[in-house]
Amino acid sequence: MLEHDALSSNACPRRVHEKTPYHWLRGKVPHAPVRDIIVDLLSQALDRPIAFDALWPASARSRPVPPSSDLIGDIPWDHEGLQTLLGKWPLSMPTRRTFLVLSGAALTGPAWQWLDTPVPNPAHLGTGSAVVPPMVDLVETIVAEAQQLDEQHGSSAADFVAAQFTAVARLVRHGSYDAAVGKRLCAALAQLAQTSGWMALEAGDDGKAQRWYMTGLRAAHSAGDPALASSIMALMSYQAITLRKLRDGLQLSAVATKTAARAPSIVQAIIAARSTLVHASAGDHAGVECSRERAADLLTRAAQESAPPPRWAGYVNAAELDAISGRALIALARHTPGRRRALLTSEAAHLLHERALDPSDVHRRSALRHGAWLSRAHLHNGDLEQAVSVAQFALQRLPQVTSARCAALLADLRTDLIPYTRGNAAVRDLIADLDRQLPRQDP
């Protein structure tokens, strides 16, 4: 049977039956991403590139971009390099192409390179009009609105955000601006790439998310913004562990933590909180607790600082950090037998509670995600009534949130609830609601 990391969605492995390739030999073309992965596997086995068109001529319109051809890792880490990347990598490509998932040095190398590269001068004398500060004010307002769209509605605005990235990238490439304006432009570009990366992750497109994140990392470097770079690398580390790439996740988390040492305390707090997820995936109880304590201390320190936090970090508060810690404890519980697992799950439910049951619409997507986690925590802790109640509350958010990952969490919850349907009308009603609202899965 054929197995490959890119065949997994939300870390759930999929397999291709050993007889299926006979259908391919007769001309049947498999669905994406299977056809993309076959090209990758054959290229690796033969130690030479295989043309996508040669293998799947009927599917040329879905041609994937293999890791060796996207050029992200081969371009200098200066401002001219960023402009070269934006020019060589067609700006519309992230919205139309299929990308294979990177791992190992292809993924972690750019993060380590970033540490050793001097911050460039982002001034530019281009062929286009001068970029004046009021124009950048408008760009930064759009960036903030895009981030709010993500938090409230998930990936539904992905095309809009990608279009804003294209517009700002055009200014970076062709506009005329001094270093101060250049830093602001590149920071805006990095934030749009980070938001687009998260939206791609929400949509279950890991390869695309990685390319967005790495592009954002380069833009943050041109902006001279280590805080933003550390945030992007922390998101990359989280994605790596969802793909069961623990070594990659640990490396990226280490670089993010090192980079965040130069960032405001509020940024260091969210980086520390995200590192709990990596430690939990490694079964490292001490690492989880150490990161939780550090995140709490940094949040306290941030409240005492007079300088305002970065605008993009405005969502970071105690409820958000607690929710991340709650997810980490549930992940850690999988590595812990017996009674200790139950204790961890009980504490996790307490930590998840505030964010999951937030009645406002400000954090709608996060509330849906953590509501699914909280429901499962109650279920694993033996509190079926609370599990159903929380799931019903979370399900109210689903019609306004586009997120394949949230839908997958709810589908997993449905599976966990099946054994409790006999003799429990509330569970049966909840499963019926889930069946009506969750997207149908391909057989």
C-alpha positions as CSV (number, residue, x, y, z in Angstrom):
1,M,0.0,0.0,0.0
2,L,1.1,3.5,-0.7
3,E,1.6,5.8,2.3
4,H,2.9,9.4,2.2
5,D,2.9,12.3,4.6
6,A,1.0,14.5,2.2
7,L,-1.8,12.0,2.1
8,S,-2.7,12.9,5.7
9,S,-5.2,15.6,6.7
10,N,-5.1,16.8,10.3
11,A,-2.5,14.0,10.9
12,C,-4.9,11.2,9.9
13,P,-3.0,8.9,7.6
14,R,-4.7,7.7,4.3
15,R,-3.7,4.7,2.2
16,V,-4.0,3.8,-1.4
17,H,-4.9,0.2,-2.0
18,E,-2.2,-1.9,-3.7
19,K,-4.6,-2.7,-6.7
20,T,-5.5,1.0,-7.3
21,P,-2.5,1.7,-9.6
22,Y,-3.9,-0.7,-12.1
23,H,-6.7,1.8,-12.7
24,W,-4.1,4.5,-13.3
25,L,-2.3,2.4,-15.9
26,R,-5.6,2.1,-17.8
27,G,-5.9,5.9,-17.9
28,K,-7.8,6.8,-14.8
29,V,-6.4,9.9,-13.0
30,P,-6.5,10.0,-9.2
31,H,-7.7,13.1,-7.3
32,A,-5.3,15.6,-5.8
33,P,-3.1,15.4,-3.8
34,V,-2.5,11.7,-4.8
35,R,-1.5,12.5,-8.3
36,D,1.0,15.1,-7.1
37,I,2.5,12.7,-4.6
38,I,3.0,10.0,-7.2
39,V,5.1,12.4,-9.3
40,D,7.1,13.2,-6.2
41,L,7.6,9.6,-5.2
42,L,8.6,8.5,-8.7
43,S,11.1,11.4,-9.0
44,Q,12.7,10.3,-5.7
45,A,12.8,6.7,-6.6
46,L,14.4,7.3,-10.1
47,D,16.6,10.1,-8.7
48,R,15.5,12.4,-11.6
49,P,12.6,14.8,-12.1
50,I,9.5,13.4,-13.7
51,A,7.4,15.8,-15.7
52,F,3.9,16.1,-14.3
53,D,2.4,16.3,-17.8
54,A,4.2,13.1,-18.8
55,L,2.6,11.2,-16.0
56,W,-0.9,12.8,-15.9
57,P,-1.5,14.5,-19.2
58,A,-5.2,14.9,-18.6
59,S,-4.6,16.8,-15.4
60,A,-1.9,19.3,-16.5
61,R,-4.0,22.2,-15.2
62,S,-3.4,21.0,-11.6
63,R,0.3,20.8,-12.0
64,P,2.0,20.9,-8.5
65,V,5.1,22.9,-7.7
66,P,7.7,20.5,-6.3
67,P,10.0,21.7,-3.5
68,S,13.1,22.1,-5.7
69,S,11.4,24.5,-8.1
70,D,9.8,27.2,-5.9
71,L,13.2,28.9,-5.4
72,I,12.4,30.1,-1.9
73,G,15.5,28.6,-0.4
74,D,17.9,29.7,-3.3
75,I,17.4,33.5,-3.1
76,P,19.7,35.9,-1.1
77,W,18.4,37.2,2.2
78,D,18.5,40.9,1.3
79,H,15.8,43.3,0.1
80,E,16.7,42.6,-3.6
81,G,16.3,38.9,-2.8
82,L,12.8,39.5,-1.5
83,Q,12.0,41.5,-4.7
84,T,13.4,38.7,-6.8
85,L,11.3,36.1,-5.0
86,L,8.2,38.2,-5.6
87,G,9.0,38.5,-9.2
88,K,10.1,34.9,-10.0
89,W,7.2,33.4,-8.0
90,P,4.1,34.5,-9.8
91,L,2.0,36.4,-7.3
92,S,-1.2,34.6,-8.2
93,M,0.3,31.2,-7.9
94,P,-0.4,30.7,-4.2
95,T,-4.1,30.8,-5.0
96,R,-4.1,28.4,-7.9
97,R,-1.3,25.8,-7.6
98,T,-0.9,22.6,-5.6
99,F,2.3,22.5,-3.4
100,L,3.9,19.5,-2.0
101,V,4.7,19.6,1.7
102,L,8.3,20.4,2.7
103,S,10.2,18.8,5.6
104,G,13.7,18.6,6.9
105,A,16.3,21.1,5.8
106,A,14.0,22.4,3.0
107,L,11.7,23.6,5.8
108,T,14.0,24.4,8.7
109,G,16.9,25.7,6.6
110,P,15.4,29.2,5.9
111,A,14.7,29.7,9.7
112,W,18.4,29.0,10.6
113,Q,19.6,31.1,7.6
114,W,17.5,34.0,8.9
115,L,19.4,34.0,12.2
116,D,22.8,34.5,10.6
117,T,21.8,37.2,8.0
118,P,22.2,40.9,8.6
119,V,19.0,43.0,8.3
120,P,18.9,44.7,4.9
121,N,18.2,48.3,4.0
122,P,14.7,48.2,2.5
123,A,14.9,51.5,0.6
124,H,14.1,51.3,-3.1
125,L,14.1,53.6,-6.1
126,G,11.7,51.9,-8.4
127,T,10.0,52.7,-11.7
128,G,6.6,53.3,-10.1
129,S,5.2,56.2,-8.1
130,A,6.5,57.2,-4.7
131,V,5.0,55.4,-1.8
132,V,4.0,58.0,0.7
133,P,3.2,57.4,4.4
134,P,-0.6,57.9,4.1
135,M,-0.6,55.1,1.5
136,V,1.1,52.8,4.0
137,D,-1.4,53.9,6.7
138,L,-4.2,52.6,4.4
139,V,-2.2,49.3,3.8
140,E,-1.8,48.7,7.5
141,T,-5.5,49.3,8.0
142,I,-6.3,46.7,5.4
143,V,-3.9,44.3,7.0
144,A,-5.6,44.6,10.4
145,E,-9.0,44.1,8.8
146,A,-7.7,41.0,7.0
147,Q,-6.5,39.6,10.4
148,Q,-9.9,40.3,11.9
149,L,-11.6,38.5,9.0
150,D,-9.4,35.4,9.7
151,E,-10.3,35.4,13.4
152,Q,-14.0,35.8,12.7
153,H,-14.6,33.8,9.6
154,G,-11.6,31.5,9.0
155,S,-10.4,30.9,5.5
156,S,-13.5,32.3,3.7
157,A,-11.6,35.5,2.8
158,A,-8.5,33.7,1.6
159,D,-8.7,35.0,-2.0
160,F,-9.3,38.6,-0.8
161,V,-6.2,38.5,1.5
162,A,-4.1,37.0,-1.3
163,A,-5.2,39.8,-3.5
164,Q,-4.1,42.4,-0.9
165,F,-0.7,40.6,-0.7
166,T,-0.4,40.9,-4.5
167,A,-1.1,44.7,-4.3
168,V,1.4,45.3,-1.6
169,A,4.0,43.1,-3.3
170,R,3.6,45.3,-6.4
171,L,4.4,48.4,-4.3
172,V,7.5,46.6,-2.8
173,R,8.8,45.7,-6.2
174,H,8.0,48.8,-8.3
175,G,7.5,51.7,-5.8
176,S,10.0,54.3,-4.7
177,Y,10.4,54.6,-0.9
178,D,12.9,55.3,1.8
179,A,14.0,52.8,4.5
180,A,11.3,53.8,7.0
181,V,8.5,53.3,4.5
182,G,10.1,50.2,3.2
183,K,10.1,48.6,6.7
184,R,6.4,49.3,7.1
185,L,5.6,47.9,3.6
186,C,7.6,44.8,4.3
187,A,6.0,44.3,7.7
188,A,2.6,44.6,6.1
189,L,3.6,42.1,3.4
190,A,4.8,39.7,6.1
191,Q,1.6,40.0,8.0
192,L,-0.6,39.3,4.9
193,A,1.6,36.3,4.2
194,Q,1.2,35.1,7.7
195,T,-2.6,35.5,7.6
196,S,-2.7,33.8,4.2
197,G,-0.6,31.0,5.6
198,W,-3.0,30.5,8.5
199,M,-6.0,30.6,6.2
200,A,-4.4,27.9,4.0
201,L,-3.7,25.8,7.1
202,E,-7.4,26.2,8.1
203,A,-8.3,25.0,4.6
204,G,-6.2,21.9,5.0
205,D,-3.6,23.0,2.3
206,D,-0.3,22.5,4.2
207,G,2.0,22.9,1.2
208,K,0.5,26.3,0.3
209,A,0.6,27.4,4.0
210,Q,4.3,26.6,4.1
211,R,5.1,28.7,1.1
212,W,3.1,31.6,2.5
213,Y,4.9,31.3,5.8
214,M,8.4,31.2,4.2
215,T,7.6,34.2,2.0
216,G,6.4,36.0,5.2
217,L,9.6,35.2,6.9
218,R,11.6,36.9,4.2
219,A,9.4,39.9,4.3
220,A,9.7,40.2,8.1
221,H,13.5,40.0,7.6
222,S,13.4,43.0,5.2
223,A,11.3,44.8,7.7
224,G,13.8,44.2,10.4
225,D,11.0,42.8,12.6
226,P,12.2,39.8,14.7
227,A,9.0,39.7,16.7
228,L,6.9,39.1,13.5
229,A,9.5,36.6,12.3
230,S,9.3,34.7,15.5
231,S,5.5,34.5,15.3
232,I,5.7,33.1,11.8
233,M,8.3,30.5,12.8
234,A,6.1,29.5,15.8
235,L,3.2,28.9,13.4
236,M,5.5,26.9,11.2
237,S,6.5,24.7,14.2
238,Y,2.8,24.2,15.0
239,Q,2.1,23.1,11.5
240,A,5.1,20.7,11.5
241,I,3.7,18.8,14.6
242,T,0.3,18.5,13.0
243,L,2.1,16.8,10.1
244,R,3.9,14.5,12.6
245,K,7.2,16.1,11.8
246,L,8.3,16.4,15.4
247,R,12.0,17.0,14.7
248,D,11.1,19.9,12.4
249,G,8.7,21.3,14.9
250,L,11.3,21.2,17.7
251,Q,13.8,23.0,15.5
252,L,11.4,25.7,14.4
253,S,10.2,26.2,17.9
254,A,13.8,26.6,19.2
255,V,14.5,29.3,16.5
256,A,11.2,31.1,17.2
257,T,12.1,31.2,21.0
258,K,15.6,32.5,20.3
259,T,14.3,35.1,17.9
260,A,11.6,36.2,20.3
261,A,14.2,37.1,22.9
262,R,14.4,40.5,21.2
263,A,10.6,40.9,21.0
264,P,8.1,42.6,23.4
265,S,7.0,40.5,26.3
266,I,3.5,39.9,24.8
267,V,5.1,38.3,21.7
268,Q,7.4,36.2,23.9
269,A,4.4,35.0,25.8
270,I,2.5,33.7,22.7
271,I,5.7,32.1,21.4
272,A,6.2,30.3,24.8
273,A,2.5,29.2,24.8
274,R,2.8,27.8,21.3
275,S,6.0,25.9,22.3
276,T,3.8,24.0,24.8
277,L,2.1,22.3,21.8
278,V,5.5,21.1,20.5
279,H,6.6,19.8,23.9
280,A,3.3,18.1,24.3
281,S,3.7,16.3,21.0
282,A,7.1,15.0,22.2
283,G,5.5,13.8,25.4
284,D,7.7,16.2,27.4
285,H,5.7,17.0,30.6
286,A,8.5,19.1,32.1
287,G,8.8,21.1,28.9
288,V,5.1,21.8,28.8
289,E,5.0,23.0,32.4
290,C,8.1,25.2,32.0
291,S,6.6,26.9,28.8
292,R,3.3,27.4,30.5
293,E,4.9,29.1,33.5
294,R,7.1,31.2,31.2
295,A,4.1,32.3,29.2
296,A,2.2,33.4,32.3
297,D,5.2,35.3,33.7
298,L,5.7,37.1,30.4
299,L,2.0,38.0,30.2
300,T,2.3,39.6,33.6
301,R,5.5,41.5,32.6
302,A,3.8,42.7,29.4
303,A,1.0,44.3,31.5
304,Q,3.7,46.4,33.2
305,E,5.3,47.7,30.0
306,S,4.5,51.1,28.8
307,A,5.2,50.5,25.1
308,P,2.2,49.3,23.2
309,P,2.3,45.7,21.8
310,P,2.5,45.1,18.0
311,R,-0.9,45.6,16.5
312,W,-1.0,42.0,15.1
313,A,-0.4,40.7,18.7
314,G,-3.5,42.4,20.1
315,Y,-5.4,39.1,20.4
316,V,-2.9,37.8,22.9
317,N,-4.4,37.6,26.4
318,A,-4.8,35.2,29.3
319,A,-7.8,33.4,27.7
320,E,-5.8,32.8,24.5
321,L,-2.7,31.5,26.3
322,D,-4.9,29.3,28.6
323,A,-6.7,27.8,25.6
324,I,-3.4,26.9,23.9
325,S,-2.1,25.3,27.1
326,G,-5.4,23.4,27.4
327,R,-4.8,21.9,23.9
328,A,-1.3,21.1,24.9
329,L,-2.4,19.2,28.0
330,I,-4.9,17.1,25.9
331,A,-2.1,16.3,23.5
332,L,0.2,15.4,26.5
333,A,-2.5,13.2,28.0
334,R,-2.2,10.9,25.1
335,H,1.3,10.1,26.2
336,T,0.2,9.6,29.9
337,P,-1.4,6.4,31.2
338,G,-4.1,5.9,33.7
339,R,-5.1,8.4,36.4
340,R,-2.6,11.0,35.4
341,R,-4.3,11.3,31.9
342,A,-7.7,12.0,33.6
343,L,-6.2,14.7,35.8
344,L,-4.5,16.4,32.8
345,T,-7.8,16.3,30.8
346,S,-9.7,17.8,33.8
347,E,-7.2,20.7,34.0
348,A,-7.3,21.1,30.2
349,A,-11.1,21.6,30.4
350,H,-10.6,24.4,32.9
351,L,-8.1,26.1,30.7
352,L,-10.2,25.9,27.6
353,H,-13.4,27.1,29.1
354,E,-13.1,30.9,28.8
355,R,-12.1,31.0,25.1
356,A,-14.4,28.1,24.1
357,L,-17.5,29.8,25.6
358,D,-16.7,33.3,24.6
359,P,-20.1,34.8,23.7
360,S,-18.7,37.5,21.5
361,D,-18.0,37.3,17.8
362,V,-14.5,38.7,18.0
363,H,-12.8,35.3,18.3
364,R,-15.4,33.3,16.6
365,R,-13.0,30.9,14.8
366,S,-10.9,30.4,17.9
367,A,-14.0,29.8,20.0
368,L,-15.2,27.1,17.5
369,R,-11.9,25.4,17.5
370,H,-11.5,25.4,21.3
371,G,-15.1,24.5,21.8
372,A,-14.5,21.3,19.9
373,W,-11.5,20.6,22.1
374,L,-13.3,21.5,25.3
375,S,-16.2,19.1,24.3
376,R,-13.7,16.3,23.8
377,A,-12.0,17.1,27.0
378,H,-15.3,16.8,29.0
379,L,-16.1,13.6,27.1
380,H,-12.7,12.0,28.0
381,N,-13.2,13.2,31.5
382,G,-16.5,11.3,31.8
383,D,-18.8,14.4,31.8
384,L,-21.1,13.5,28.9
385,E,-23.7,16.2,29.7
386,Q,-21.1,19.0,29.6
387,A,-19.6,17.5,26.4
388,V,-22.9,17.7,24.6
389,S,-23.7,21.2,25.9
390,V,-20.3,22.7,24.8
391,A,-20.5,21.0,21.4
392,Q,-24.0,22.5,20.8
393,F,-22.7,25.9,21.6
394,A,-19.7,25.5,19.3
395,L,-21.8,24.2,16.5
396,Q,-23.7,27.5,16.5
397,R,-20.4,29.1,15.2
398,L,-19.9,26.8,12.3
399,P,-22.2,28.4,9.7
400,Q,-20.1,31.6,9.8
401,V,-16.7,30.0,10.0
402,T,-14.9,28.4,7.0
403,S,-12.3,25.9,8.4
404,A,-11.6,22.4,7.3
405,R,-9.6,21.8,10.4
406,C,-12.4,22.9,12.7
407,A,-14.8,20.7,10.7
408,A,-12.4,17.8,11.2
409,L,-12.3,18.3,14.9
410,L,-16.0,18.2,15.1
411,A,-16.0,15.1,12.9
412,D,-13.6,13.5,15.3
413,L,-15.9,14.5,18.2
414,R,-18.8,12.8,16.4
415,T,-16.8,9.6,16.2
416,D,-16.1,9.8,19.9
417,L,-19.8,10.3,20.7
418,I,-21.1,7.2,18.7
419,P,-20.7,4.8,21.7
420,Y,-22.9,7.0,23.8
421,T,-25.9,7.1,21.4
422,R,-27.8,4.2,23.0
423,G,-30.2,5.5,25.6
424,N,-29.2,9.1,25.2
425,A,-31.4,11.3,23.1
426,A,-29.2,14.4,23.6
427,V,-26.2,12.7,22.0
428,R,-28.4,11.4,19.1
429,D,-29.7,14.9,18.5
430,L,-26.2,16.3,18.6
431,I,-24.9,13.7,16.1
432,A,-27.9,14.5,13.8
433,D,-27.0,18.2,14.0
434,L,-23.4,17.5,13.2
435,D,-24.5,15.4,10.2
436,R,-26.6,18.2,8.9
437,Q,-23.9,20.9,9.2
438,L,-20.6,19.3,8.6
439,P,-19.4,19.2,5.0
440,R,-19.7,15.8,3.5
441,Q,-16.5,13.8,3.2
442,D,-15.4,12.2,0.0
443,P,-15.7,8.4,0.2
